[in-house]
Amino acid sequence: MAMGIFRALGAAAMMTGLAGCIDHANAPVLLAVGVPVNPPAVARGICMTDGNAMYEEAKRQYELRAQLTGYAQADALEAETTARAAAHRQYVACLSGQGYRTLYAN
């Protein structure tokens, strides 16, 4: 019985250690500016939701604009580029409103 407890603790310690090895290459480091209201994990979650909503809205707006101008074959690459740029701007603006500045490794 004691051996089972030690195995479980060893497995939990190994999983915790390996969880620190996960690469977060595309996630920015959040630098607190002033006094942020929310911790970084909460602010990032809120702002990712805002960014995702803006991505969907920008794609929808691009498709509507293409229909209004008579350009039925909307360029998928341009729609994706426009939507990603709008989502990134929304994400950065939201984090700024939360009291953080984004620092990217690149």
PyMOL commands that set and color helices and strands:
alter all, ss='L'
color gray80, all
select helices_A, chain A and resi 2-19+40-68+76-98
alter helices_A, ss='H'
color red, helices_A
select strands_A, chain A and resi 29-32+100-103
alter strands_A, ss='S'
color yellow, strands_A
deselect
rebuild
show_as cartoon
